[in-house]
Amino acid sequence: MLTSTLVNSETQNRELLERFEARAEELNRKFEQASAEGNIEAKNQIHGMIWTNDIRLDTIKWVLEVDEDPI
């Protein structure tokens, strides 16, 4: 992931950032749905996807030097 973001143009990385941010929202909705249904297996699987997506987002933000929103 790091290698590809370093060779991508800024425009390409910004597009990836938007795509992975949208994916994060989708995964959070799916996680909430699985929680409401009590589906532990789906929750575990989705949690792994969320974790992986977060790493991608953090990598792209680091390459683009995007500041995080304060908590």
Secondary structure by P-SEA (a helix, b strand, c coil): caaaaaaccaaaaaaaaaaaaaaaaaaaaaaaaaaaaccaaaaaaaaaaaaaaaaaaaaaaaaaccccccc
